[in-house]
């Protein structure tokens, strides 16, 4: 493993390491207006939600690395204290990318990117009509993290109204993640399409799972079971009884006559197969046999 101290790297090199490693990141498609009322639209991937009560989002228009200048979004939020954060889904990812072009001040990126300006209800900046979720925000604070190129500026926004497209809602008014089809940013030119990469991890038990530290050594130190496998196994509240183990193995031996004599390695492979189908109970019975 190669190691670095940030001070020994150029800002460009460090910037690249950070963006490629901390990824994928959600995108704040930020709509602002300047003091004269001219619209501006730009995406930022230094972004996330940080509180629900109050509802707080933070994004960071960093100072440009190459020439230490700042973006129009920062200037606009400083003067108006308002912004609309629109989420980016796959349907508008190319238009979002186009809007990131560094057009001169006063140029309307909505028009350049072919996106529709939708009047907000509370704040002055326009919403992106094509975005499936839009957050009207008041700017509570702006924290400047430095004065050199690459320094971030944390724009702390409080959501005062949100708008959600009916098309991405389930019947119980929860958001359908597959229909939302979000896009996230990675390093260099890479993006991630959430719809193509979703998988579920059950929440830990409300009661305590037994934990990996309570595993028999041959399971804890398995050369077959992965860290994810161990995590799933450790999330059970209790282990099967010896009676349950014996009954399971007796039944399994009818299909696999040599299972009782199988090595730990062979049993671990078969247990991993059970885990791949979400059958944690039988995986444990096999591992304990």
PyMOL commands that set and color helices and strands:
alter all, ss='L'
color gray80, all
select helices_A, chain A and resi 6-8+11-21+72-80+90-99+109-113+166-168+177-180+194-197+212-214+217-220+227-233+242-252+259-261+264-276+280-287
alter helices_A, ss='H'
color red, helices_A
select strands_A, chain A and resi 28-33+39-44+47-52+55-60+82-86+117-118+127-128+133-144+153-164+183-185+191-193
alter strands_A, ss='S'
color yellow, strands_A
deselect
rebuild
show_as cartoon
